[in-house]
Amino acid sequence: MKETFDLIDYALQQSGLEELKDPTQVQYLGEGAWHLAYLVQLRTGNAVVVRFPKTEAYGKKVEFDEAALHAEYAGTKAYYELANQVKPGICPKFFNYHVEKDRTFTVESYAGKAIKLDQLTVVEAFHIGAELGEFFRKMNAADHGLTGFGYLSWNGKHIEGKLQYDASESMKEENEEYIDDFKKFIDTYEESISPAAMIELQNCLEDRKIMDQTVVLTNQDTSPENVLLHSDGTVCLIDPVPILYSGDSLAGNFLNNYRTLFPTFFNAPRYARHEFDRYEDRLKRIADGFLEGYSHGDLAVKRRVKQEEFIQLTDLTVTHWHLLQTDELSHEQKIRYGEREAIANRITVLVKKIEEFQWFDEKSGTKLA
């Protein structure tokens, strides 16, 4: 424990905070896939969370990668700063990081506890989703000042998108891959699947495009464990996976996660402890609220986001199919997706969701397809 205490003290002082005096100031919060987290009560009355990267993740030793760590933490810092400009308090106000072999850390303001799905009413769930949707919409208009497209990388001085070429060409290639992969899946899938599925995917991709000037800094990981509630009930986001991409696409990703991925991955070790399948009604209401907050009553926006949700759903299905084509699943794949039987059973559920995908907007009484 003394080694951990010393590391926390080092992190605090390197971040310009007070020296750690008493071990009782430190409380172990737990671990995620990649980090160990500690809550530290400062003598000023404030609290911060100190995180250290784990030495082993998904059953494999994690090698020190300075560039990757800079990309991750500088990306988080940039996202927090821009997000708080858009909506003050939506992310931790203080964030500092340091990359050094055996002494890498992040320190950020303590923002509260993660939402408890079992304690939410469906009305509260809808309002949380609506607040997040409105925030995502406003982030689309924020000037991030970064270049490139896709996940973030570190060029030795600052972060940028990994893809440093025309975003529109990248998306064209991506669209072609979605069609090719889904066609291969349909051709080899042992069960029948409605021909309308391919037609709907083609329709979704027909006018799907992006220009360099419409690339936004958005967040790919807004799982319930990363959504906190401040004491006044407002929402806070932590542990983002920042990406330079289409805002509508990541909005569709949010819907697919809350309506499909989280409730169907109950038998994957990565998600099993959350028991998301027990709270499917709350997850869906969060998604409903998100779509309303994001679209702001614009049916054209709703249509684009629903199309992106459908694309994400078909791609998730293809990903499962690809896993079953491998001779042996890796340890990480088993943690993320479960064993072969779970993956095969989930494909059946996903195909049913594709065939029964809801294109009708109940609020406006309009068909969005």
Disulfide bonds with the S-S distance in Angstrom:
none
